[in-house]
Amino acid sequence: MTRRAAPHKTADAGILDDPALGEALAAVAATGRLSNEALRGMRETRRRVVGTGISAVLVASVGLGFWQGRVLQPAAAIVQHIETQRGEQRAVNLADGSRVDLDGATSLDVRINDGARVVDLRRGAAYFDVAHDRDRPFVVRAGASSTNVLGTAFSIDIGARAVKLSVYRGRVRFGDKASGSRGVDVPAGWRSSFVQGAVAAPTRFDATQQDRRQSWVDTDDMLLGELVEQLNRRRGPLIEPPPPHLASLPLSGRFKLDDAADLLEAIGEVYGFDVIGDGGSLRLVAAGKGDAKLPSK
């Protein structure tokens, strides 16, 4: 039995095992000729198409991932620290369109992101005119109190004894910072205070009158020590903390804050204390106890 010799393999023989052969045979049916060059050309064409397709898929996948990352990733929060010195009043426009008017010696931190707008009032007093945004509540945290709004105008004064709220437009929820949504609704023309962990019942006031921004304070619940705190945020001589028996004197009325010495002298005539000039500062003492009263004007 004659054994047929195995065909001699050449470098081109491997080409016939390539899937491109199907394309080549189809071409032969049209042209009647088959060549290694044709096979190589078809293989290169197929490689370029497949490679381009894979590259396109990779680019599309990377692009899609990048786009999804940009869409799904929340925008970075806007954080801002704002501070005024004693005697300085400053108005600041926030990134959400709200406006804050800071009294002297006031410090606050603002954080605005996609879901909330939060202000931490560290000290002093500020008037807030809040841009309405139903999807992002505006929260002011002052001491242990929390004020929650959507769009309104109000002022907050944080003192040693109490946090005081006055609402000029809209309605706010005022309460304990730790209690979440619980609190008291305070409408425009009403004010309240947060003292020793509790919210006082709101009382009316005239929201059309000039306020702290024009150097006026109107109160029915203030102690002399708190008035001294407010005066010390402004320009003029520094007032020493009054002794406890004077600091606890209750005040009610409407006071102009632009002349501390004159205001305190007028109040002293009613409540029985003197205002003493001591270098660049003022001291409050019981009537007849001082030896260097301010000269009369």
C-alpha positions as CSV (number, residue, x, y, z in Angstrom):
1,M,0.0,0.0,0.0
2,T,1.4,3.3,-1.1
3,R,1.5,5.9,1.5
4,R,0.8,9.4,0.3
5,A,3.3,11.9,1.5
6,A,2.1,14.5,3.8
7,P,1.9,17.9,2.0
8,H,4.8,20.2,2.7
9,K,3.8,23.1,5.1
10,T,4.8,26.5,4.2
11,A,4.6,29.8,6.1
12,D,1.5,30.6,4.1
13,A,-0.3,27.4,4.9
14,G,-1.4,28.8,8.2
15,I,-3.3,31.5,6.4
16,L,-5.8,28.9,5.1
17,D,-6.7,28.1,8.7
18,D,-7.7,31.7,9.4
19,P,-11.5,32.6,9.7
20,A,-10.8,35.1,7.0
21,L,-10.8,32.2,4.5
22,G,-14.6,32.4,4.3
23,E,-14.3,36.0,3.2
24,A,-11.6,35.0,0.6
25,L,-13.7,32.1,-0.8
26,A,-16.6,34.5,-1.3
27,A,-14.2,36.8,-3.2
28,V,-13.0,33.8,-5.4
29,A,-16.6,33.2,-6.4
30,A,-16.7,36.7,-7.7
31,T,-13.2,37.0,-9.2
32,G,-12.1,33.4,-9.9
33,R,-8.8,34.0,-8.2
34,L,-7.4,33.4,-4.7
35,S,-4.0,34.6,-3.5
36,N,-2.1,34.8,-0.3
37,E,-2.0,38.6,-0.8
38,A,-5.8,38.6,-0.9
39,L,-6.0,36.5,2.2
40,R,-3.6,38.8,4.0
41,G,-5.4,41.9,2.9
42,M,-8.7,40.5,4.1
43,R,-7.2,39.4,7.4
44,E,-5.7,42.9,8.0
45,T,-9.0,44.5,7.1
46,R,-10.8,42.3,9.5
47,R,-8.3,43.0,12.2
48,R,-8.6,46.7,11.8
49,V,-12.4,46.6,11.9
50,V,-12.4,44.3,14.9
51,G,-9.7,46.4,16.6
52,T,-11.5,49.6,15.9
53,G,-14.7,48.1,17.2
54,I,-13.1,47.0,20.4
55,S,-11.5,50.4,20.8
56,A,-14.8,52.1,20.2
57,V,-16.4,49.8,22.8
58,L,-13.6,50.6,25.3
59,V,-13.9,54.3,24.6
60,A,-17.6,54.2,24.9
61,S,-17.4,52.2,28.1
62,V,-14.9,54.6,29.6
63,G,-16.9,57.6,28.5
64,L,-20.1,56.1,29.8
65,G,-18.4,55.4,33.1
66,F,-17.0,58.9,33.3
67,W,-20.4,60.4,32.4
68,Q,-22.2,58.2,35.0
69,G,-19.6,59.1,37.6
70,R,-20.2,62.8,36.9
71,V,-23.9,62.4,37.0
72,L,-24.1,60.1,40.1
73,Q,-21.4,61.7,42.1
74,P,-22.9,64.5,44.3
75,A,-21.6,68.0,43.8
76,A,-19.1,69.1,46.4
77,A,-20.5,71.0,49.3
78,I,-19.9,74.7,49.4
79,V,-18.4,75.6,52.8
80,Q,-17.8,79.2,54.0
81,H,-16.7,80.8,57.2
82,I,-17.9,84.4,57.8
83,E,-16.8,86.5,60.7
84,T,-17.0,90.2,61.7
85,Q,-15.0,92.1,64.2
86,R,-16.4,94.3,66.9
87,G,-18.0,97.4,65.4
88,E,-18.2,95.8,61.9
89,Q,-21.4,95.1,60.2
90,R,-21.3,93.0,57.0
91,A,-23.8,91.8,54.3
92,V,-22.9,88.6,52.5
93,N,-24.7,86.9,49.6
94,L,-24.6,83.1,49.9
95,A,-24.2,80.6,47.0
96,D,-27.9,79.7,47.0
97,G,-29.1,83.3,46.6
98,S,-29.8,83.9,50.3
99,R,-28.4,87.0,52.1
100,V,-27.0,87.3,55.6
101,D,-26.5,90.6,57.4
102,L,-24.0,90.1,60.3
103,D,-23.9,92.2,63.4
104,G,-20.5,93.1,64.9
105,A,-18.5,90.4,66.7
106,T,-20.4,87.7,64.9
107,S,-19.1,84.3,63.6
108,L,-20.9,81.7,61.5
109,D,-20.2,78.7,59.2
110,V,-22.2,77.9,56.1
111,R,-22.5,74.5,54.4
112,I,-24.6,74.2,51.2
113,N,-25.0,70.9,49.3
114,D,-27.5,69.2,47.1
115,G,-29.8,68.3,50.0
116,A,-29.5,71.0,52.6
117,R,-28.3,74.4,53.6
118,V,-26.9,74.6,57.1
119,V,-25.6,77.6,59.1
120,D,-23.9,77.3,62.4
121,L,-24.1,80.6,64.2
122,R,-21.2,80.5,66.7
123,R,-21.7,83.9,68.3
124,G,-23.3,87.3,67.7
125,A,-26.4,88.0,65.7
126,A,-27.4,87.8,62.1
127,Y,-30.4,88.6,59.9
128,F,-31.2,86.0,57.2
129,D,-33.2,86.6,54.0
130,V,-33.5,83.0,52.7
131,A,-34.0,82.1,49.0
132,H,-36.9,79.7,48.6
133,D,-35.8,76.2,47.8
134,R,-38.3,73.4,48.5
135,D,-35.8,70.6,48.0
136,R,-33.2,72.2,50.3
137,P,-34.3,73.3,53.8
138,F,-32.4,76.2,55.3
139,V,-31.3,75.4,58.9
140,V,-29.7,77.8,61.4
141,R,-28.1,76.1,64.5
142,A,-27.4,78.5,67.3
143,G,-26.3,77.1,70.7
144,A,-28.8,74.2,71.4
145,S,-31.5,75.7,69.2
146,S,-32.4,75.0,65.6
147,T,-34.4,77.2,63.1
148,N,-35.8,75.4,60.0
149,V,-37.1,77.3,57.0
150,L,-37.7,77.0,53.2
151,G,-37.8,80.7,52.3
152,T,-38.3,83.6,54.7
153,A,-36.6,86.4,56.6
154,F,-35.7,86.3,60.2
155,S,-33.0,87.3,62.7
156,I,-31.2,85.3,65.4
157,D,-29.3,86.6,68.3
158,I,-27.2,84.2,70.3
159,G,-26.4,85.4,73.8
160,A,-25.1,84.1,77.1
161,R,-28.6,83.4,78.4
162,A,-30.8,82.8,75.4
163,V,-31.1,82.5,71.6
164,K,-33.6,85.0,70.3
165,L,-35.6,84.7,67.1
166,S,-37.6,87.4,65.3
167,V,-39.5,86.6,62.1
168,Y,-40.0,89.3,59.5
169,R,-41.4,87.2,56.5
170,G,-42.8,83.7,56.2
171,R,-42.8,81.2,58.9
172,V,-40.1,79.2,60.7
173,R,-39.9,76.1,62.9
174,F,-38.0,77.0,66.1
175,G,-36.9,74.4,68.6
176,D,-34.2,72.2,70.2
177,K,-31.4,71.2,67.8
178,A,-31.5,67.7,69.1
179,S,-35.2,67.2,68.7
180,G,-35.3,67.1,64.9
181,S,-38.6,68.3,63.5
182,R,-40.3,69.1,66.8
183,G,-40.5,72.7,67.8
184,V,-42.8,75.8,67.6
185,D,-44.0,77.4,64.4
186,V,-43.3,81.2,64.6
187,P,-45.0,83.3,61.9
188,A,-44.0,86.8,60.6
189,G,-44.5,89.5,63.2
190,W,-43.8,87.2,66.1
191,R,-40.7,86.4,68.1
192,S,-39.5,83.8,70.5
193,S,-36.5,82.8,72.6
194,F,-34.8,79.5,73.5
195,V,-33.8,79.4,77.1
196,Q,-32.6,76.5,79.2
197,G,-33.6,73.9,76.6
198,A,-37.2,75.2,76.0
199,V,-38.9,77.5,73.5
200,A,-40.8,80.4,75.0
201,A,-44.3,81.1,73.7
202,P,-44.1,83.5,70.7
203,T,-45.1,87.2,71.3
204,R,-45.9,89.9,68.7
205,F,-43.7,92.7,67.6
206,D,-43.8,95.3,64.9
207,A,-41.8,93.8,62.0
208,T,-42.1,97.0,59.9
209,Q,-39.9,99.1,62.3
210,Q,-36.1,99.5,61.9
211,D,-34.1,96.7,63.6
212,R,-30.6,95.8,64.6
213,R,-29.4,96.5,61.0
214,Q,-30.2,100.2,61.6
215,S,-28.9,100.1,65.2
216,W,-32.2,99.6,66.9
217,V,-33.3,96.8,69.3
218,D,-36.9,96.3,70.4
219,T,-37.5,93.9,73.2
220,D,-39.9,92.7,75.9
221,D,-37.6,90.1,77.3
222,M,-34.0,91.4,77.8
223,L,-31.7,91.7,80.8
224,L,-29.3,94.5,81.2
225,G,-26.4,92.1,80.8
226,E,-27.7,91.1,77.4
227,L,-28.0,94.7,76.3
228,V,-24.3,95.2,77.3
229,E,-23.5,92.1,75.1
230,Q,-25.2,93.8,72.2
231,L,-23.6,97.1,72.8
232,N,-20.1,95.5,73.0
233,R,-20.6,94.2,69.4
234,R,-20.5,97.8,68.2
235,R,-18.1,100.6,68.0
236,G,-17.4,102.8,71.0
237,P,-15.9,102.1,74.5
238,L,-15.9,98.5,75.7
239,I,-18.3,98.0,78.6
240,E,-17.2,95.8,81.4
241,P,-19.6,93.0,82.4
242,P,-21.9,94.5,85.0
243,P,-22.1,92.9,88.5
244,P,-24.8,90.2,88.8
245,H,-27.3,92.4,90.6
246,L,-27.2,94.8,87.7
247,A,-26.8,92.3,84.9
248,S,-30.1,90.6,85.9
249,L,-32.2,93.8,85.7
250,P,-35.1,93.2,83.3
251,L,-35.6,95.6,80.4
252,S,-38.5,96.2,78.1
253,G,-38.6,98.8,75.3
254,R,-37.0,100.1,72.1
255,F,-33.4,101.3,72.3
256,K,-31.0,103.0,69.9
257,L,-27.6,101.3,70.1
258,D,-25.4,103.9,68.4
259,D,-24.3,105.7,71.7
260,A,-23.7,103.2,74.5
261,A,-22.8,105.7,77.2
262,D,-25.8,107.9,76.6
263,L,-28.2,104.9,76.5
264,L,-26.8,103.3,79.7
265,E,-26.9,106.6,81.5
266,A,-30.6,107.1,80.6
267,I,-31.4,103.5,81.8
268,G,-29.2,104.1,84.9
269,E,-31.4,107.0,86.0
270,V,-34.4,104.7,86.0
271,Y,-32.8,101.7,87.6
272,G,-30.4,103.3,90.0
273,F,-26.9,102.8,88.6
274,D,-24.1,105.0,87.4
275,V,-21.9,104.8,84.3
276,I,-18.2,105.3,85.2
277,G,-15.6,106.2,82.6
278,D,-12.5,104.1,83.2
279,G,-9.8,104.9,80.6
280,G,-11.2,103.6,77.3
281,S,-13.9,101.5,78.9
282,L,-17.2,101.9,80.9
283,R,-18.3,100.4,84.2
284,L,-21.7,100.1,85.7
285,V,-22.0,100.6,89.4
286,A,-24.8,101.1,91.9
287,A,-25.8,104.7,92.2
288,G,-23.4,106.7,94.5
289,K,-20.7,104.0,94.5
290,G,-18.6,105.5,91.7
291,D,-16.2,108.4,91.9
292,A,-15.7,109.2,88.2
293,K,-19.1,109.5,86.5
294,L,-19.2,110.5,82.9
295,P,-19.2,114.3,82.4
296,S,-22.7,115.6,81.5
297,K,-23.2,116.6,77.9
